[in-house]
Amino acid sequence: MQALGVDQQVTSFTLSDFGRTMQPASGGGTDHAWGSHHWVLGGAVRGGDMYGTYPDLALGGPSDAEKEGRWIPTLAVEQYGATLARWFGVTPAQMPAVFPNLGKFATTDAGFMSA
């Protein structure tokens, strides 16, 4: 992208609000859980940092919602998506239509995009 001069205009990302529990289920597999880690790559990304708070991975610990290794995310999919959407050009006035639940969070921009 740098050789083409478009590295500031190209961003790649992963998105999933799906995860797995850390404690095995009765059948030996794992149950559904909440969000996972995401990757954001590109010239406009403020890289080298982790956004959100890494959970305490102790079963039954303070980050475990149901004592089964179902970690509570600290950065919602809406916050992650709104940060990217702002970079894509979605205005603050348009955000509630794009992300109806965004108003439930104190921070609407996670800060990982530089422009």
N, CA, C and O atoms as a GROMACS GRO file, in nm:
protein
  460
    1MET      N    1   0.081  -0.118   0.000
    1MET     CA    2   0.000   0.000   0.000
    1MET      C    3   0.087   0.126   0.000
    1MET      O    4   0.054   0.226  -0.064
    2GLN      N    5   0.198   0.119   0.073
    2GLN     CA    6   0.288   0.234   0.075
    2GLN      C    7   0.343   0.263  -0.064
    2GLN      O    8   0.350   0.378  -0.105
    3ALA      N    9   0.383   0.159  -0.137
    3ALA     CA   10   0.438   0.178  -0.271
    3ALA      C   11   0.337   0.242  -0.365
    3ALA      O   12   0.374   0.316  -0.457
    4LEU      N   13   0.209   0.215  -0.343
    4LEU     CA   14   0.104   0.274  -0.425
    4LEU      C   15   0.061   0.411  -0.374
    4LEU      O   16  -0.011   0.484  -0.443
    5GLY      N   17   0.106   0.447  -0.253
    5GLY     CA   18   0.070   0.576  -0.194
    5GLY      C   19  -0.071   0.581  -0.137
    5GLY      O   20  -0.129   0.688  -0.123
    6VAL      N   21  -0.126   0.464  -0.104
    6VAL     CA   22  -0.264   0.461  -0.052
    6VAL      C   23  -0.272   0.402   0.090
    6VAL      O   24  -0.380   0.366   0.136
    7ASP      N   25  -0.159   0.391   0.157
    7ASP     CA   26  -0.160   0.327   0.288
    7ASP      C   27  -0.248   0.399   0.390
    7ASP      O   28  -0.298   0.335   0.482
    8GLN      N   29  -0.268   0.528   0.377
    8GLN     CA   30  -0.356   0.603   0.469
    8GLN      C   31  -0.503   0.586   0.435
    8GLN      O   32  -0.590   0.623   0.514
    9GLN      N   33  -0.533   0.532   0.318
    9GLN     CA   34  -0.672   0.514   0.274
    9GLN      C   35  -0.720   0.370   0.281
    9GLN      O   36  -0.835   0.342   0.246
   10VAL      N   37  -0.635   0.278   0.324
   10VAL     CA   38  -0.671   0.136   0.328
   10VAL      C   39  -0.662   0.085   0.472
   10VAL      O   40  -0.558   0.100   0.537
   11THR      N   41  -0.771   0.026   0.519
   11THR     CA   42  -0.773  -0.036   0.652
   11THR      C   43  -0.838  -0.172   0.640
   11THR      O   44  -0.943  -0.186   0.578
   12SER      N   45  -0.777  -0.271   0.698
   12SER     CA   46  -0.833  -0.406   0.705
   12SER      C   47  -0.864  -0.435   0.851
   12SER      O   48  -0.794  -0.390   0.941
   13PHE      N   49  -0.971  -0.512   0.874
   13PHE     CA   50  -1.008  -0.543   1.011
   13PHE      C   51  -1.081  -0.676   1.018
   13PHE      O   52  -1.137  -0.722   0.919
   14THR      N   53  -1.079  -0.736   1.135
   14THR     CA   54  -1.159  -0.854   1.162
   14THR      C   55  -1.274  -0.812   1.252
   14THR      O   56  -1.263  -0.714   1.325
   15LEU      N   57  -1.382  -0.886   1.246
   15LEU     CA   58  -1.496  -0.853   1.332
   15LEU      C   59  -1.570  -0.981   1.367
   15LEU      O   60  -1.606  -1.060   1.279
   16SER      N   61  -1.593  -0.999   1.494
   16SER     CA   62  -1.674  -1.110   1.541
   16SER      C   63  -1.720  -1.077   1.682
   16SER      O   64  -1.641  -1.031   1.764
   17ASP      N   65  -1.845  -1.100   1.709
   17ASP     CA   66  -1.892  -1.085   1.847
   17ASP      C   67  -1.911  -1.224   1.909
   17ASP      O   68  -1.984  -1.241   2.006
   18PHE      N   69  -1.843  -1.321   1.850
   18PHE     CA   70  -1.854  -1.460   1.892
   18PHE      C   71  -1.726  -1.504   1.961
   18PHE      O   72  -1.616  -1.470   1.917
   19GLY      N   73  -1.741  -1.578   2.066
   19GLY     CA   74  -1.627  -1.634   2.136
   19GLY      C   75  -1.663  -1.770   2.192
   19GLY      O   76  -1.772  -1.822   2.167
   20ARG      N   77  -1.573  -1.828   2.266
   20ARG     CA   78  -1.594  -1.957   2.330
   20ARG      C   79  -1.557  -1.948   2.477
   20ARG      O   80  -1.470  -1.870   2.515
   21THR      N   81  -1.625  -2.028   2.559
   21THR     CA   82  -1.590  -2.032   2.701
   21THR      C   83  -1.457  -2.103   2.719
   21THR      O   84  -1.414  -2.181   2.634
   22MET      N   85  -1.393  -2.074   2.829
   22MET     CA   86  -1.266  -2.138   2.859
   22MET      C   87  -1.285  -2.271   2.932
   22MET      O   88  -1.197  -2.357   2.929
   23GLN      N   89  -1.399  -2.288   2.995
   23GLN     CA   90  -1.427  -2.413   3.066
   23GLN      C   91  -1.496  -2.510   2.970
   23GLN      O   92  -1.593  -2.470   2.905
   24PRO      N   93  -1.451  -2.633   2.959
   24PRO     CA   94  -1.516  -2.730   2.870
   24PRO      C   95  -1.660  -2.757   2.913
   24PRO      O   96  -1.692  -2.756   3.032
   25ALA      N   97  -1.745  -2.782   2.815
   25ALA     CA   98  -1.884  -2.819   2.840
   25ALA      C   99  -1.890  -2.969   2.871
   25ALA      O  100  -1.789  -3.038   2.865
   26SER      N  101  -2.008  -3.018   2.903
   26SER     CA  102  -2.023  -3.158   2.941
   26SER      C  103  -1.985  -3.253   2.828
   26SER      O  104  -1.944  -3.366   2.855
   27GLY      N  105  -1.998  -3.211   2.703
   27GLY     CA  106  -1.963  -3.295   2.589
   27GLY      C  107  -1.816  -3.287   2.551
   27GLY      O  108  -1.775  -3.349   2.453
   28GLY      N  109  -1.737  -3.210   2.625
   28GLY     CA  110  -1.595  -3.199   2.599
   28GLY      C  111  -1.556  -3.080   2.513
   28GLY      O  112  -1.439  -3.044   2.506
   29GLY      N  113  -1.654  -3.018   2.448
   29GLY     CA  114  -1.626  -2.898   2.369
   29GLY      C  115  -1.640  -2.775   2.456
   29GLY      O  116  -1.631  -2.783   2.579
   30THR      N  117  -1.663  -2.661   2.394
   30THR     CA  118  -1.686  -2.538   2.470
   30THR      C  119  -1.817  -2.474   2.425
   30THR      O  120  -1.863  -2.497   2.314
   31ASP      N  121  -1.874  -2.395   2.513
   31ASP     CA  122  -2.000  -2.328   2.484
   31ASP      C  123  -1.975  -2.192   2.421
   31ASP      O  124  -1.863  -2.141   2.420
   32HIS      N  125  -2.082  -2.134   2.368
   32HIS     CA  126  -2.075  -2.000   2.311
   32HIS      C  127  -2.045  -1.898   2.420
   32HIS      O  128  -2.087  -1.912   2.535
   33ALA      N  129  -1.972  -1.795   2.381
   33ALA     CA  130  -1.938  -1.687   2.474
   33ALA      C  131  -1.947  -1.554   2.399
   33ALA      O  132  -2.003  -1.548   2.289
   34TRP      N  133  -1.893  -1.450   2.459
   34TRP     CA  134  -1.897  -1.319   2.398
   34TRP      C  135  -1.773  -1.294   2.314
   34TRP      O  136  -1.697  -1.385   2.283
   35GLY      N  137  -1.755  -1.168   2.278
   35GLY     CA  138  -1.653  -1.122   2.185
   35GLY      C  139  -1.514  -1.180   2.199
   35GLY      O  140  -1.475  -1.235   2.302
   36SER      N  141  -1.443  -1.164   2.092
   36SER     CA  142  -1.307  -1.213   2.082
   36SER      C  143  -1.213  -1.097   2.051
   36SER      O  144  -1.253  -0.981   2.052
   37HIS      N  145  -1.089  -1.130   2.025
   37HIS     CA  146  -0.991  -1.030   1.986
   37HIS      C  147  -1.011  -0.992   1.841
   37HIS      O  148  -1.055  -1.074   1.760
   38HIS      N  149  -0.978  -0.871   1.807
   38HIS     CA  150  -0.991  -0.822   1.670
   38HIS      C  151  -0.859  -0.761   1.626
   38HIS      O  152  -0.780  -0.715   1.709
   39TRP      N  153  -0.836  -0.762   1.498
   39TRP     CA  154  -0.717  -0.702   1.440
   39TRP      C  155  -0.759  -0.587   1.349
   39TRP      O  156  -0.855  -0.600   1.273
   40VAL      N  157  -0.688  -0.476   1.358
   40VAL     CA  158  -0.708  -0.362   1.269
   40VAL      C  159  -0.571  -0.326   1.214
   40VAL      O  160  -0.477  -0.302   1.289
   41LEU      N  161  -0.560  -0.322   1.081
   41LEU     CA  162  -0.431  -0.297   1.016
   41LEU      C  163  -0.446  -0.190   0.910
   41LEU      O  164  -0.546  -0.187   0.837
   42GLY      N  165  -0.350  -0.103   0.900
   42GLY     CA  166  -0.349  -0.002   0.795
   42GLY      C  167  -0.269   0.120   0.836
   42GLY      O  168  -0.234   0.136   0.953
   43GLY      N  169  -0.240   0.205   0.739
   43GLY     CA  170  -0.158   0.322   0.765
   43GLY      C  171  -0.220   0.422   0.859
   43GLY      O  172  -0.148   0.495   0.927
   44ALA      N  173  -0.353   0.429   0.866
   44ALA     CA  174  -0.420   0.524   0.953
   44ALA      C  175  -0.448   0.469   1.092
   44ALA      O  176  -0.509   0.537   1.175
   45VAL      N  177  -0.405   0.346   1.118
   45VAL     CA  178  -0.429   0.282   1.248
   45VAL      C  179  -0.320   0.323   1.346
   45VAL      O  180  -0.202   0.322   1.314
   46ARG      N  181  -0.363   0.360   1.466
   46ARG     CA  182  -0.269   0.385   1.576
   46ARG      C  183  -0.232   0.249   1.633
   46ARG      O  184  -0.296   0.201   1.727
   47GLY      N  185  -0.131   0.188   1.577
   47GLY     CA  186  -0.095   0.052   1.611
   47GLY      C  187  -0.004   0.041   1.730
   47GLY      O  188   0.037   0.141   1.790
   48GLY      N  189   0.027  -0.082   1.763
   48GLY     CA  190   0.120  -0.109   1.870
   48GLY      C  191   0.057  -0.110   2.007
   48GLY      O  192   0.127  -0.128   2.107
   49ASP      N  193  -0.074  -0.091   2.017
   49ASP     CA  194  -0.142  -0.089   2.145
   49ASP      C  195  -0.257  -0.188   2.145
   49ASP      O  196  -0.306  -0.230   2.040
   50MET      N  197  -0.300  -0.224   2.264
   50MET     CA  198  -0.420  -0.302   2.280
   50MET      C  199  -0.528  -0.207   2.331
   50MET      O  200  -0.504  -0.130   2.424
   51TYR      N  201  -0.644  -0.212   2.271
   51TYR     CA  202  -0.754  -0.125   2.311
   51TYR      C  203  -0.857  -0.208   2.385
   51TYR      O  204  -0.885  -0.322   2.348
   52GLY      N  205  -0.913  -0.151   2.489
   52GLY     CA  206  -0.995  -0.227   2.582
   52GLY      C  207  -0.904  -0.275   2.694
   52GLY      O  208  -0.786  -0.240   2.699
   53THR      N  209  -0.957  -0.354   2.782
   53THR     CA  210  -0.881  -0.405   2.895
   53THR      C  211  -0.875  -0.556   2.885
   53THR      O  212  -0.977  -0.622   2.868
   54TYR      N  213  -0.755  -0.610   2.895
   54TYR     CA  214  -0.740  -0.755   2.889
   54TYR      C  215  -0.806  -0.816   3.012
   54TYR      O  216  -0.784  -0.768   3.124
   55PRO      N  217  -0.888  -0.920   2.994
   55PRO     CA  218  -0.960  -0.976   3.109
   55PRO      C  219  -0.870  -1.056   3.202
   55PRO      O  220  -0.765  -1.108   3.162
   56ASP      N  221  -0.913  -1.064   3.326
   56ASP     CA  222  -0.852  -1.156   3.421
   56ASP      C  223  -0.903  -1.294   3.381
   56ASP      O  224  -1.024  -1.319   3.390
   57LEU      N  225  -0.818  -1.383   3.339
   57LEU     CA  226  -0.859  -1.512   3.284
   57LEU      C  227  -0.881  -1.621   3.389
   57LEU      O  228  -0.870  -1.739   3.358
   58ALA      N  229  -0.913  -1.582   3.510
   58ALA     CA  230  -0.940  -1.679   3.616
   58ALA      C  231  -1.086  -1.722   3.611
   58ALA      O  232  -1.176  -1.638   3.611
   59LEU      N  233  -1.110  -1.853   3.606
   59LEU     CA  234  -1.248  -1.902   3.613
   59LEU      C  235  -1.310  -1.853   3.743
   59LEU      O  236  -1.252  -1.872   3.850
   60GLY      N  237  -1.425  -1.791   3.735
   60GLY     CA  238  -1.491  -1.736   3.852
   60GLY      C  239  -1.434  -1.603   3.897
   60GLY      O  240  -1.476  -1.549   4.000
   61GLY      N  241  -1.337  -1.550   3.822
   61GLY     CA  242  -1.275  -1.423   3.858
   61GLY      C  243  -1.362  -1.303   3.822
   61GLY      O  244  -1.476  -1.320   3.778
   62PRO      N  245  -1.310  -1.183   3.840
   62PRO     CA  246  -1.389  -1.062   3.820
   62PRO      C  247  -1.433  -1.037   3.676
   62PRO      O  248  -1.527  -0.961   3.653
   63SER      N  249  -1.367  -1.097   3.578
   63SER     CA  250  -1.405  -1.077   3.438
   63SER      C  251  -1.495  -1.189   3.385
   63SER      O  252  -1.539  -1.183   3.271
   64ASP      N  253  -1.522  -1.289   3.466
   64ASP     CA  254  -1.600  -1.406   3.425
   64ASP      C  255  -1.747  -1.385   3.458
   64ASP      O  256  -1.785  -1.382   3.575
   65ALA      N  257  -1.829  -1.369   3.354
   65ALA     CA  258  -1.970  -1.333   3.373
   65ALA      C  259  -2.051  -1.443   3.439
   65ALA      O  260  -2.140  -1.414   3.519
   66GLU      N  261  -2.022  -1.569   3.408
   66GLU     CA  262  -2.108  -1.677   3.456
   66GLU      C  263  -2.031  -1.793   3.517
   66GLU      O  264  -2.081  -1.905   3.526
   67LYS      N  265  -1.908  -1.765   3.560
   67LYS     CA  266  -1.824  -1.864   3.627
   67LYS      C  267  -1.791  -1.984   3.537
   67LYS      O  268  -1.763  -2.093   3.586
   68GLU      N  269  -1.795  -1.962   3.403
   68GLU     CA  270  -1.763  -2.069   3.308
   68GLU      C  271  -1.654  -2.025   3.211
   68GLU      O  272  -1.629  -2.091   3.109
   69GLY      N  273  -1.588  -1.914   3.242
   69GLY     CA  274  -1.488  -1.864   3.149
   69GLY      C  275  -1.551  -1.786   3.034
   69GLY      O  276  -1.498  -1.786   2.923
   70ARG      N  277  -1.662  -1.721   3.060
   70ARG     CA  278  -1.729  -1.636   2.961
   70ARG      C  279  -1.694  -1.492   2.998
   70ARG      O  280  -1.763  -1.428   3.077
   71TRP      N  281  -1.584  -1.442   2.939
   71TRP     CA  282  -1.526  -1.313   2.976
   71TRP      C  283  -1.612  -1.197   2.928
   71TRP      O  284  -1.667  -1.200   2.818
   72ILE      N  285  -1.624  -1.097   3.011
   72ILE     CA  286  -1.701  -0.976   2.979
   72ILE      C  287  -1.612  -0.882   2.898
   72ILE      O  288  -1.508  -0.839   2.948
   73PRO      N  289  -1.650  -0.850   2.774
   73PRO     CA  290  -1.569  -0.757   2.695
   73PRO      C  291  -1.572  -0.616   2.754
   73PRO      O  292  -1.671  -0.576   2.815
   74THR      N  293  -1.463  -0.542   2.738
   74THR     CA  294  -1.459  -0.404   2.785
   74THR      C  295  -1.471  -0.305   2.670
   74THR      O  296  -1.480  -0.184   2.693
   75LEU      N  297  -1.470  -0.354   2.548
   75LEU     CA  298  -1.490  -0.271   2.430
   75LEU      C  299  -1.598  -0.339   2.347
   75LEU      O  300  -1.577  -0.448   2.296
   76ALA      N  301  -1.714  -0.274   2.335
   76ALA     CA  302  -1.827  -0.334   2.265
   76ALA      C  303  -1.807  -0.331   2.114
   76ALA      O  304  -1.734  -0.246   2.061
   77VAL      N  305  -1.871  -0.424   2.047
   77VAL     CA  306  -1.866  -0.428   1.901
   77VAL      C  307  -1.914  -0.294   1.843
   77VAL      O  308  -1.862  -0.249   1.741
   78GLU      N  309  -2.010  -0.230   1.908
   78GLU     CA  310  -2.060  -0.100   1.862
   78GLU      C  311  -1.950   0.006   1.867
   78GLU      O  312  -1.938   0.087   1.775
   79GLN      N  313  -1.871   0.007   1.974
   79GLN     CA  314  -1.762   0.104   1.987
   79GLN      C  315  -1.654   0.079   1.882
   79GLN      O  316  -1.602   0.173   1.821
   80TYR      N  317  -1.622  -0.045   1.863
   80TYR     CA  318  -1.523  -0.084   1.762
   80TYR      C  319  -1.573  -0.043   1.623
   80TYR      O  320  -1.500   0.019   1.545
   81GLY      N  321  -1.698  -0.079   1.592
   81GLY     CA  322  -1.755  -0.046   1.462
   81GLY      C  323  -1.770   0.104   1.440
   81GLY      O  324  -1.745   0.152   1.330
   82ALA      N  325  -1.810   0.177   1.542
   82ALA     CA  326  -1.826   0.322   1.529
   82ALA      C  327  -1.693   0.391   1.505
   82ALA      O  328  -1.687   0.491   1.432
   83THR      N  329  -1.587   0.340   1.564
   83THR     CA  330  -1.454   0.397   1.540
   83THR      C  331  -1.416   0.381   1.394
   83THR      O  332  -1.365   0.475   1.332
   84LEU      N  333  -1.439   0.264   1.339
   84LEU     CA  334  -1.412   0.241   1.197
   84LEU      C  335  -1.507   0.322   1.109
   84LEU      O  336  -1.465   0.379   1.008
   85ALA      N  337  -1.634   0.327   1.146
   85ALA     CA  338  -1.733   0.401   1.066
   85ALA      C  339  -1.699   0.549   1.058
   85ALA      O  340  -1.716   0.611   0.953
   86ARG      N  341  -1.651   0.607   1.168
   86ARG     CA  342  -1.610   0.747   1.166
   86ARG      C  343  -1.499   0.766   1.065
   86ARG      O  344  -1.500   0.863   0.989
   87TRP      N  345  -1.403   0.675   1.062
   87TRP     CA  346  -1.293   0.684   0.966
   87TRP      C  347  -1.346   0.669   0.823
   87TRP      O  348  -1.294   0.732   0.731
   88PHE      N  349  -1.448   0.586   0.805
   88PHE     CA  350  -1.510   0.568   0.673
   88PHE      C  351  -1.593   0.688   0.631
   88PHE      O  352  -1.631   0.699   0.514
   89GLY      N  353  -1.622   0.779   0.724
   89GLY     CA  354  -1.695   0.901   0.689
   89GLY      C  355  -1.834   0.914   0.746
   89GLY      O  356  -1.905   1.009   0.713
   90VAL      N  357  -1.876   0.822   0.832
   90VAL     CA  358  -2.006   0.835   0.897
   90VAL      C  359  -1.999   0.951   0.995
   90VAL      O  360  -1.907   0.956   1.077
   91THR      N  361  -2.095   1.042   0.988
   91THR     CA  362  -2.094   1.160   1.074
   91THR      C  363  -2.152   1.127   1.212
   91THR      O  364  -2.223   1.028   1.227
   92PRO      N  365  -2.122   1.210   1.312
   92PRO     CA  366  -2.182   1.186   1.445
   92PRO      C  367  -2.335   1.183   1.441
   92PRO      O  368  -2.396   1.107   1.515
   93ALA      N  369  -2.396   1.263   1.356
   93ALA     CA  370  -2.542   1.263   1.346
   93ALA      C  371  -2.597   1.133   1.288
   93ALA      O  372  -2.711   1.095   1.317
   94GLN      N  373  -2.519   1.065   1.207
   94GLN     CA  374  -2.561   0.940   1.146
   94GLN      C  375  -2.537   0.818   1.235
   94GLN      O  376  -2.598   0.713   1.215
   95MET      N  377  -2.449   0.831   1.332
   95MET     CA  378  -2.410   0.717   1.415
   95MET      C  379  -2.528   0.646   1.482
   95MET      O  380  -2.530   0.523   1.481
   96PRO      N  381  -2.627   0.716   1.541
   96PRO     CA  382  -2.737   0.645   1.607
   96PRO      C  383  -2.818   0.556   1.511
   96PRO      O  384  -2.872   0.454   1.553
   97ALA      N  385  -2.826   0.594   1.385
   97ALA     CA  386  -2.898   0.511   1.288
   97ALA      C  387  -2.816   0.388   1.250
   97ALA      O  388  -2.872   0.281   1.226
   98VAL      N  389  -2.685   0.403   1.246
   98VAL     CA  390  -2.597   0.292   1.208
   98VAL      C  391  -2.574   0.198   1.326
   98VAL      O  392  -2.573   0.076   1.310
   99PHE      N  393  -2.557   0.256   1.446
   99PHE     CA  394  -2.532   0.179   1.568
   99PHE      C  395  -2.632   0.221   1.675
   99PHE      O  396  -2.599   0.304   1.760
  100PRO      N  397  -2.755   0.167   1.673
  100PRO     CA  398  -2.860   0.211   1.766
  100PRO      C  399  -2.823   0.198   1.914
  100PRO      O  400  -2.877   0.272   1.997
  101ASN      N  401  -2.735   0.106   1.950
  101ASN     CA  402  -2.698   0.086   2.091
  101ASN      C  403  -2.577   0.167   2.134
  101ASN      O  404  -2.536   0.158   2.250
  102LEU      N  405  -2.520   0.246   2.045
  102LEU     CA  406  -2.398   0.319   2.075
  102LEU      C  407  -2.415   0.416   2.192
  102LEU      O  408  -2.321   0.438   2.269
  103GLY      N  409  -2.532   0.473   2.207
  103GLY     CA  410  -2.559   0.566   2.315
  103GLY      C  411  -2.551   0.505   2.454
  103GLY      O  412  -2.550   0.578   2.553
  104LYS      N  413  -2.546   0.374   2.464
  104LYS     CA  414  -2.536   0.306   2.593
  104LYS      C  415  -2.394   0.306   2.650
  104LYS      O  416  -2.372   0.264   2.763
  105PHE      N  417  -2.298   0.354   2.568
  105PHE     CA  418  -2.158   0.350   2.609
  105PHE      C  419  -2.104   0.491   2.628
  105PHE      O  420  -2.135   0.581   2.550
  106ALA      N  421  -2.023   0.509   2.731
  106ALA     CA  422  -1.968   0.641   2.762
  106ALA      C  423  -1.873   0.688   2.652
  106ALA      O  424  -1.867   0.808   2.622
  107THR      N  425  -1.799   0.597   2.593
  107THR     CA  426  -1.704   0.629   2.487
  107THR      C  427  -1.754   0.569   2.357
  107THR      O  428  -1.782   0.450   2.350
  108THR      N  429  -1.765   0.652   2.253
  108THR     CA  430  -1.813   0.602   2.125
  108THR      C  431  -1.702   0.583   2.024
  108THR      O  432  -1.724   0.525   1.918
  109ASP      N  433  -1.583   0.632   2.055
  109ASP     CA  434  -1.469   0.617   1.965
  109ASP      C  435  -1.356   0.554   2.046
  109ASP      O  436  -1.309   0.612   2.144
  110ALA      N  437  -1.312   0.435   2.005
  110ALA     CA  438  -1.209   0.364   2.079
  110ALA      C  439  -1.070   0.425   2.062
  110ALA      O  440  -0.980   0.395   2.139
  111GLY      N  441  -1.053   0.510   1.963
  111GLY     CA  442  -0.928   0.584   1.948
  111GLY      C  443  -0.818   0.515   1.870
  111GLY      O  444  -0.704   0.562   1.872
  112PHE      N  445  -0.848   0.404   1.803
  112PHE     CA  446  -0.740   0.334   1.732
  112PHE      C  447  -0.717   0.383   1.589
  112PHE      O  448  -0.625   0.334   1.523
  113MET      N  449  -0.797   0.478   1.540
  113MET     CA  450  -0.774   0.535   1.407
  113MET      C  451  -0.719   0.677   1.422
  113MET      O  452  -0.767   0.754   1.505
  114SER      N  453  -0.619   0.710   1.342
  114SER     CA  454  -0.553   0.840   1.357
  114SER      C  455  -0.622   0.951   1.280
  114SER      O  456  -0.603   1.068   1.313
  115ALA      N  457  -0.698   0.919   1.181
  115ALA     CA  458  -0.760   1.025   1.101
  115ALA      C  459  -0.911   1.016   1.107
  115ALA      O  460  -0.980   1.098   1.046
   0.00000   0.00000   0.00000
